[in-house]
Amino acid sequence: MFDKLFKNWNRKKLKDKRFDFLFDEPLPNEYVCLDCETTGLSPRKDEILSIGAVHIKDNKIIMRETFNIFVKPSKNISAESIKIHQIRPIDLENAVSPKVAIFKILDFIGSRPIVGYYIKFDIAMLSKYTKKYIGVKLPNDSIEVSSMFFKSKKKTSEYEFIDLKFDTIMKELDIPTLGKHDALNDAIMTSMMFLKLKDVTPAKTTFYTS
């Protein structure tokens, strides 16, 4: 009830009515998995350099419906930053402006719930831009795969440590590794995690309102 009221209140703040569809009821069994490569780990001061995403429908990753875009930063990226995200200046030669990238990813996401690994960070990064361009933060529900993995583990005690590193989850779920530090590849690998965990994790424990 509260979530619905909050969403309706947020909808009224939307400055660009072309994106009213973000608030529509999502179609059942449809999701979008996404990943952002960024200049750093601060949503407040860092920028998005690339966005990768893929649609999930009826327990299948729709590989013909993928999204992969490079985003032009406002300043030159540092050598230290390149070591982390491995995106070089040459990779950004044909990058688009943040506004173009955000409008395109919003069209791709639609009203679908957003799946990801530590997805709150990605949503915070995207919301910094959506707040600027359309007046609202990204309103979609989100699903955190590390939380799903945690809930799927049978613990011998409440104090037992569960390793939630990306590589650990991949290995335990026997998922093939694609190229790392590539937004689209990360989104595809996370989609595979989600589908493997979906049937062993109660749905009501995996949804969060952004």
C-alpha positions in Angstrom: 0.0 0.0 0.0 2.7 2.5 1.1 4.9 1.5 -1.9 2.0 2.2 -4.3 1.3 5.6 -2.8 5.0 6.5 -2.9 5.2 5.4 -6.5 2.2 7.5 -7.5 3.6 10.5 -5.6 6.9 10.1 -7.4 5.1 9.8 -10.7 3.7 13.2 -10.3 7.2 14.7 -10.1 8.2 13.2 -13.5 9.3 16.2 -15.7 9.3 14.3 -19.0 6.1 12.4 -19.6 7.6 10.3 -22.3 9.0 8.2 -19.5 5.6 7.7 -17.7 5.9 4.0 -18.7 8.5 3.5 -16.0 5.7 3.5 -13.5 3.5 1.0 -15.3 2.8 -2.4 -13.8 5.5 -4.7 -15.0 4.6 -7.7 -17.1 4.8 -11.0 -15.2 8.0 -13.0 -15.5 10.0 -10.2 -17.2 13.1 -8.7 -15.7 16.1 -6.7 -16.9 19.6 -7.4 -15.6 22.1 -4.6 -15.8 25.6 -3.5 -14.8 27.4 -0.2 -14.9 31.1 0.4 -15.2 32.0 3.7 -13.4 35.0 6.0 -12.7 34.7 5.1 -9.0 32.5 4.0 -6.1 30.8 7.2 -5.2 27.4 7.9 -6.8 27.7 11.5 -5.7 31.0 12.4 -7.5 31.8 9.5 -9.9 30.4 9.0 -13.4 29.1 6.1 -15.5 31.4 5.0 -18.3 29.4 2.0 -19.7 26.1 0.3 -19.2 25.3 -3.3 -20.1 21.9 -4.9 -19.8 19.9 -7.9 -21.0 16.2 -8.9 -20.9 15.0 -12.0 -19.0 11.7 -13.5 -19.9 10.0 -16.7 -18.9 13.2 -18.0 -17.2 15.3 -17.3 -20.3 18.0 -14.8 -21.1 17.0 -13.1 -24.3 20.3 -12.7 -26.1 18.8 -11.0 -29.1 17.7 -8.2 -26.7 20.9 -6.9 -25.2 22.1 -3.4 -24.4 25.7 -2.2 -24.4 26.7 1.5 -24.5 29.7 3.6 -23.7 29.1 7.0 -22.0 31.2 10.1 -22.5 32.7 11.3 -19.1 32.9 15.0 -18.3 36.7 14.8 -17.9 39.6 12.6 -18.8 39.7 9.3 -16.9 42.7 8.7 -14.6 45.2 5.9 -15.0 44.2 4.6 -11.5 40.6 4.5 -12.6 41.5 2.6 -15.8 43.1 -0.2 -13.7 39.7 -0.8 -12.0 37.2 -0.7 -14.9 39.7 -1.4 -17.8 38.0 1.1 -20.1 40.6 3.1 -22.0 40.2 6.5 -23.7 40.2 4.7 -27.1 37.1 2.7 -26.0 35.3 6.0 -25.4 36.0 7.6 -28.8 32.4 6.8 -30.0 30.8 7.2 -26.6 27.5 9.0 -26.4 26.5 11.8 -24.0 25.1 10.8 -20.6 21.6 12.1 -21.5 21.5 10.0 -24.7 22.7 6.9 -22.8 20.2 7.4 -20.0 17.2 7.9 -22.3 18.2 4.7 -24.2 18.6 2.6 -21.1 15.3 3.8 -19.7 13.6 2.7 -22.9 15.3 -0.7 -22.6 14.4 -1.2 -18.9 10.8 -0.1 -19.1 8.9 -0.9 -16.0 10.6 -4.3 -15.4 12.2 -5.1 -12.0 16.0 -4.6 -12.2 18.2 -7.6 -11.3 21.9 -7.1 -10.4 24.9 -7.8 -8.2 25.0 -5.1 -5.5 22.4 -3.4 -7.7 21.7 -0.6 -5.2 25.0 1.0 -6.3 24.1 0.8 -10.0 20.6 2.2 -9.3 22.1 5.0 -7.3 24.4 5.9 -10.2 21.6 5.8 -12.8 19.3 7.7 -10.4 21.8 10.6 -10.2 21.3 11.1 -14.0 17.5 10.4 -14.1 16.9 12.9 -11.3 18.7 15.5 -13.4 17.1 14.7 -16.8 13.6 13.6 -15.9 13.1 14.8 -12.4 12.8 11.4 -10.5 15.0 8.6 -9.3 14.7 5.3 -11.1 11.4 4.0 -9.7 11.7 0.3 -10.6 11.8 -2.5 -8.1 15.2 -4.2 -7.7 16.4 -7.8 -7.0 19.7 -8.4 -5.4 21.4 -11.7 -6.4 23.8 -11.7 -3.5 20.8 -11.6 -1.2 19.2 -14.5 -3.1 22.4 -16.5 -2.8 22.7 -15.8 1.0 19.1 -16.9 1.5 19.7 -20.1 -0.5 22.5 -21.3 1.8 21.7 -23.6 4.6 23.6 -22.2 7.6 24.6 -24.3 10.6 24.3 -21.2 12.8 23.2 -17.6 12.5 26.9 -16.6 12.9 28.2 -18.6 10.0 30.0 -16.6 7.4 28.7 -16.7 3.8 31.1 -15.5 1.1 29.2 -13.2 -1.2 32.0 -12.3 -3.6 30.9 -12.4 -7.3 33.5 -15.1 -8.2 32.5 -17.3 -5.3 28.8 -17.2 -6.3 29.8 -18.0 -9.9 31.9 -20.9 -8.8 29.3 -22.4 -6.4 26.6 -22.1 -9.0 28.8 -23.6 -11.7 28.4 -20.6 -14.1 30.9 -20.1 -16.9 33.0 -17.0 -16.7 32.8 -14.4 -19.5 35.2 -11.5 -19.9 35.3 -9.5 -16.7 34.9 -5.7 -16.3 32.6 -5.6 -19.3 29.2 -4.3 -18.4 27.3 -6.6 -20.8 29.2 -9.7 -19.8 28.7 -8.9 -16.1 25.0 -8.5 -16.8 24.8 -11.8 -18.6 26.7 -13.7 -15.8 24.4 -12.1 -13.2 21.4 -13.1 -15.2 22.6 -16.7 -15.1 23.0 -16.4 -11.3 19.5 -15.1 -11.0 17.9 -17.9 -13.0 19.8 -20.5 -11.0 18.7 -19.0 -7.7 15.2 -18.0 -8.7 13.6 -21.4 -8.0 15.4 -21.9 -4.7 14.7 -18.5 -3.2 11.2 -17.4 -2.2 10.2 -14.6 -4.5 8.9 -12.4 -1.7 12.3 -12.2 -0.1 14.1 -11.0 -3.2 12.2 -7.9 -4.2 13.1 -4.4 -3.0 11.6 -1.0 -3.9 14.3 1.5 -5.1 
